[in-house]
Amino acid sequence: MECVREYQLRNVSSHCSISEMDDYDLSKLLDKPDKPRLNIERQRSFDERSLSELSIGLSRALDAYETAYSPGRSALDTPVSSARNSFEPHPMVADAWEALRRSLVFFRDQPVGTIAAYDHASEEVLNYDQVFVRDFVPSALAFLMNGEPEIVKNFLLKTLQLQGWEKRIDRFKLGEGAMPASFKVLHDPDRKTDTIVADFGESAIGRVAPVDSGFWWIILLRAYTKSTGDLSLAETPECQKGMRLILSLCLSEGFDTFPTLLCADGCSMIDRRMGIYGYPIEIQALFFMALRCALVMLKHDTEGKEFIERIVKRLHALSFHMRSYFWLDFQQLNDIYRYKTEEYSHTAVNKFNVIPDSISDWVFDFMPTRGGYFIGNVSPARMDMRWFALGNCVAILSCLATAEQAAAIMDLIEARWDELVGEMPMKICYPAIESHEWRIVTGCDPKNTRWSYHNGGSWPVLLWLLTAACIKTGRIQIARRAIDLAESRLLKDSWPEYYDGKLGRYIGKQARKFQTWSIAGYLVAKMMLEDPSHLGMISLEEDKQMKPLIKRSSSWTC
């Protein structure tokens, strides 16, 4: 904690920070000596309008918007400040930047990340004074959008170094490509030395290694590349090897008959036991996005080509599997409700032998006539039909969701606003599990009681993902409404980690204050809404070459 320093907001000249190259053309520029900063045009997501056109349209719309909403940035002089964006910033913005800079962690006088929370009032520090890979992503995006890429570059290189460490837990060696969940910088003032201690799961609650860290690292490397136009970091031998090691872990062939990734409970943002063992949507969406990001950054050398071929094959299979079997809408729910069981051979309609009586009653009332979403898990005899926010938002950003599915997800959020957003964006999952089911699924975890923490709690950090998904699907009004809700409470409540209750009305019973990703998530949402071109850092366009028509087998429907 004593390593945290004040960092003044840097003045940044107006420039466009997104490379215009099509995602799948990035590799063609790896060997070029000049590294241009160009402007990307988005296509399908904005009804064939470019980002620049959307940005102008947004500016005009925001001019007409009531004066209570002021997303501005001019006073902070963050990127692309201009006359058309000359709004008065919301008072929370300056406070958020100050709080974010207080969370910076330094290693040998270089900023390498942000701690999870800066809550001096909390009696237990636990691991909230560490730099988490997944937690740093919104902080990194905020710094990139503010024209401060060095912090992100330092983080990427430092975690890459940690990946190379030998990882042993109780005499068992983890895979070489595993990325740490978190790391801590220890300062020795007497010897004037800094030391890093990394956690690969051996110290985590539940002793579960993070599957998502490697995926977030690849996604963030691409965000850095897109933001700066600097291809040199991604093409270094170290980064190329780091990506290949991560891919080796998740592309390995075994006994699994599904292209999805088998994962343990607690391996992702939901890092407590919550019944997500199997093929959780969050991991599958991040897996898909990381594969697509790696595809554009891997060099076409001997080693790279082998992985590129494996990625392309996996993406085809994974996209078909997810869009077909994880997707749920009114019609699909009705089909499942009428399933027959004990079907054998490739002609089976009920491929996973799901018993219709196992469908929870809540889903029938929850499912609107118009709308749909990717369910939480699909495995033999089991469909976890809970809504998970991160997985569905990442599915939109990565184009795992088709354009129609992305629109349906946004329709669902609008139709079920009270359940999924309520008074604080937004529910990490819905609904909460209760009573006897809660005892069995969570192991009586007192932190995961109903409508709290990972069990239906509301997490402000998800605001940036919701905003990004809204911009990509052209549903800006949803993002505005969510940001307005956050601005009514977040600063006053000292930036809590999460909120409790069905509507998210109460500060979480064990929530840390000044939670860094709550702060950064708000800043990223604000900056993206003001300048939608920032979306290019974290969003992918549909790859037309990889998009065969999704046709279920004739046996899928009766």
Secondary structure as UniProt FT lines:
FT   TURN            2..3
FT   HELIX           23..29
FT   TURN            30..31
FT   HELIX           44..46
FT   TURN            47..48
FT   HELIX           51..64
FT   TURN            67..68
FT   TURN            74..77
FT   TURN            79..80
FT   HELIX           83..85
FT   HELIX           91..102
FT   STRAND          104..107
FT   TURN            108..109
FT   STRAND          110..114
FT   TURN            120..121
FT   TURN            126..129
FT   STRAND          131..132
FT   HELIX           133..145
FT   TURN            146..147
FT   HELIX           149..163
FT   STRAND          168..169
FT   TURN            170..171
FT   STRAND          172..173
FT   TURN            176..177
FT   STRAND          182..188
FT   TURN            189..192
FT   STRAND          193..199
FT   TURN            205..206
FT   HELIX           212..228
FT   TURN            232..235
FT   HELIX           237..250
FT   TURN            265..266
FT   HELIX           281..297
FT   HELIX           302..321
FT   HELIX           322..326
FT   STRAND          327..329
FT   HELIX           330..337
FT   TURN            346..347
FT   TURN            351..352
FT   HELIX           356..358
FT   HELIX           362..366
FT   STRAND          372..374
FT   STRAND          377..379
FT   TURN            380..381
FT   STRAND          382..384
FT   STRAND          387..388
FT   HELIX           389..398
FT   HELIX           403..415
FT   HELIX           417..420
FT   TURN            421..423
FT   STRAND          429..430
FT   HELIX           435..442
FT   HELIX           446..448
FT   TURN            450..451
FT   TURN            453..454
FT   TURN            460..461
FT   HELIX           462..472
FT   TURN            473..474
FT   HELIX           476..487
FT   TURN            488..494
FT   STRAND          499..500
FT   TURN            502..503
FT   STRAND          506..507
FT   TURN            509..510
FT   HELIX           516..530
FT   HELIX           532..537
FT   HELIX           544..546
FT   TURN            554..555
//
